[in-house]
Amino acid sequence: MSFTAIDFETATGKHYSACAVGIITVESDKIIDEYHSLIQPPNNEYSWYNIKIHGITENDTVNAPLFCDVYPEIRKRLTGKTIVAHNESFDRSVLQKTMLYYDLDYSGLNLSNQWECTLKIYREKGYSPASLDVCCKKQGIKLTHHEALSDARGCAMLYLKQNI
């Protein structure tokens, strides 16, 4: 199985406010690449609610690259791949809206309109709740929840274990 798992954290409720990304590349059932970056959101603006969830603050991203600066790394890992996310509609929306904000062409990534979703997969398996942390715990997957790279890795492992 070959695919790419992705997770975004956002600075505010606006989906174009990505402040961290984690990407795991899997080929032939093995993780072959991991990528993580903090991202300075527009105006380095944060909401207290989002900070409470992931712990990333303005101080963490004041010198971080903008999305357009990390985009080449994201593009090379996503283009033409099967993409997996936990709650894929959220992460897909963050990618699309952040790319739109920076005037980048989403269609150039050649991605499916709907990604693979471990949240849906594990709900269908009867997990309730089917949040990433609960699914990972039940599957024995180590997770630091709401840390983008750890969440992407957890999602990748869940996707690999879906038929076990």
VENJO-V51155 format. One record per backbone hydrogen bond with DSSP energy under -0.5 kcal/mol. CO is the residue of the C=O (numbers start at 1). NH is the residue of the N-H. If there is no record, write none. Layout:
co->CO nh->NH
co->CO nh->NH
//
This chain:
co->1 nh->29
co->3 nh->26
co->4 nh->84
co->5 nh->24
co->7 nh->22
co->9 nh->19
co->9 nh->20
co->11 nh->47
co->14 nh->17
co->17 nh->11
co->19 nh->39
co->20 nh->9
co->21 nh->37
co->22 nh->7
co->23 nh->35
co->24 nh->5
co->24 nh->26
co->25 nh->32
co->25 nh->33
co->26 nh->3
co->27 nh->30
co->30 nh->27
co->30 nh->32
co->33 nh->25
co->35 nh->23
co->37 nh->21
co->39 nh->41
co->41 nh->44
co->42 nh->45
co->47 nh->51
co->48 nh->52
co->49 nh->53
co->50 nh->54
co->51 nh->55
co->57 nh->60
co->57 nh->61
co->58 nh->62
co->61 nh->64
co->65 nh->40
co->66 nh->69
co->66 nh->70
co->67 nh->70
co->67 nh->71
co->70 nh->73
co->70 nh->74
co->71 nh->75
co->72 nh->76
co->73 nh->77
co->74 nh->77
co->74 nh->78
co->75 nh->79
co->78 nh->81
co->81 nh->83
co->82 nh->4
co->83 nh->116
co->84 nh->6
co->85 nh->87
co->85 nh->88
co->85 nh->118
co->87 nh->90
co->87 nh->91
co->88 nh->92
co->89 nh->93
co->90 nh->94
co->91 nh->95
co->92 nh->96
co->93 nh->97
co->94 nh->98
co->95 nh->99
co->96 nh->100
co->97 nh->101
co->98 nh->102
co->99 nh->104
co->100 nh->103
co->104 nh->106
co->105 nh->108
co->106 nh->109
co->107 nh->110
co->109 nh->80
co->116 nh->85
co->117 nh->121
co->118 nh->122
co->119 nh->123
co->120 nh->124
co->121 nh->125
co->122 nh->127
co->123 nh->126
co->131 nh->135
co->132 nh->136
co->133 nh->137
co->134 nh->138
co->135 nh->139
co->136 nh->140
co->136 nh->141
co->137 nh->140
co->140 nh->142
co->143 nh->145
co->144 nh->147
co->146 nh->148
co->147 nh->151
co->148 nh->152
co->149 nh->153
co->150 nh->154
co->151 nh->155
co->152 nh->156
co->153 nh->157
co->154 nh->158
co->155 nh->159
co->156 nh->160
co->157 nh->161
co->158 nh->162
co->159 nh->162
co->161 nh->164
//
